[in-house]
Amino acid sequence: MPERPLSPHLSVYKFKYTLVTSISNRFAGLVLSVGFLILVYWLGSLAAGARAYAQACGILSLGVFKPIYLLLLAAFVYHLVAGVRHLVWDCGLGLERASARRSAWLVAAVSIALTLILAYFLLGPGMHTK
């Protein structure tokens, strides 16, 4: 029996901005889902009492978590901005090829800028010092 072709196969496509933005949006949603577990741990420790909360704050304040928080922040911002783009599309606006390409670059630029601004204020030097 001959092998069935893979359809659609990613290798037949050239770089497609809509493909990249769609996959990136799904990846951002996955990162946020994993990050939700950190939030649940923190909230659970809060409900468990002062000792558990202090222990959780000690763990979640370790330096190793800063890159994780930065990744979660970037995923949140990208998912939010891409979601606004989809809302605009749902209104029937920006569906033309040139508009979709411009909005893809706009989503990337706004996401990077907003992530850097928020990271500076939320995770920057001197933040959350005792």
For each residue, the residues with C-beta under 8 A, 3 or more apart:
1:
2:
3:
4:
5: 9
6: 9
7:
8: 12 13
9: 5 6 12
10: 13
11:
12: 8 9
13: 8 10 16 19
14:
15: 20
16: 13 19 20
17: 20 21 100 101 104 105
18: 21 22 100 104
19: 13 16 22 23
20: 15 16 17 23 24 104
21: 17 18 24 25 82 85 104 107 108
22: 18 19 25 26
23: 19 20 26 27
24: 20 21 27 28 78 82
25: 21 22 28 29 78 79 82 83
26: 22 23 29 30
27: 23 24 30 31 75
28: 24 25 31 32 74 75 76 78 79 82
29: 25 26 32 33 75 79
30: 26 27 33 34
31: 27 28 34 35 71 72 75
32: 28 29 35 36 72 75 76 79
33: 29 30 36
34: 30 31 37 38
35: 31 32 38 39 68 71 72 75
36: 32 33 39 40
37: 34 40 41
38: 34 35 41 42 60 68 72
39: 35 36 42 43
40: 36 37 43 44
41: 37 38 44 45 56 60
42: 38 39 45 46 56 60
43: 39 40 46 47
44: 40 41 47 48 52
45: 41 42 48 52 53 55 56 57
46: 42 43 52 53 56
47: 43 44
48: 44 45 51 52 53
49: 52 53
50: 53 54
51: 48 54 55
52: 44 45 46 48 49 55 56
53: 45 46 48 49 50 56 57
54: 50 51 57 58
55: 45 51 52 58 59
56: 41 42 45 46 52 53 59 60
57: 45 53 54 60 61
58: 54 55 61 62
59: 55 56 62
60: 38 41 42 56 57 65
61: 57 58 65 128
62: 58 59 65
63: 66
64: 67 68
65: 60 61 62 68 69
66: 63 69 70 123
67: 64 70 71
68: 35 38 64 65 71 72
69: 65 66 72 73 122 123
70: 66 67 73 74 115 119 123
71: 31 35 67 68 74 75
72: 31 32 35 38 68 69 75 76
73: 69 70 76 77 115 118 119 122 123
74: 28 70 71 77 78 111 115
75: 27 28 29 31 32 35 71 72 78 79
76: 28 32 72 73 79 80
77: 73 74 80 81 111 114 115 118
78: 24 25 28 74 75 81 82 107 111 115
79: 25 28 29 32 75 76 82 83
80: 76 77 83 84
81: 77 78 84 85 107 110 111 114
82: 21 24 25 28 78 79 85 86 107 111
83: 25 79 80 86 87
84: 80 81 87 88
85: 21 81 82 88 89 94 103 106 107
86: 82 83 89 90
87: 83 84 90 91
88: 84 85 91 93 94 103
89: 85 86 92 93 94 95
90: 86 87
91: 87 88
92: 89 95
93: 88 89 99
94: 85 88 89 99 100 103
95: 89 92 99 100
96: 99 100
97: 100 101
98: 101 102
99: 93 94 95 96 102 103
100: 17 18 94 95 96 97 103 104
101: 17 97 98 104 105
102: 98 99 105 106
103: 85 88 94 99 100 106 107
104: 17 18 20 21 100 101 107 108
105: 17 101 102 108 109
106: 85 102 103 109 110
107: 21 78 81 82 85 103 104 110 111
108: 21 104 105 111 112
109: 105 106 112 113
110: 81 106 107 113 114
111: 74 77 78 81 82 107 108 114 115
112: 108 109 115 116
113: 109 110 116 117
114: 77 81 110 111 117 118
115: 70 73 74 77 78 111 112 118 119
116: 112 113 119 120
117: 113 114 120 121
118: 73 77 114 115 121 122
119: 70 73 115 116 122 123 124
120: 116 117 123 124
121: 117 118 124 127
122: 69 73 118 119 127
123: 66 69 70 73 119 120 127
124: 119 120 121 127
125:
126: 129
127: 121 122 123 124
128: 61
129: 126
130:
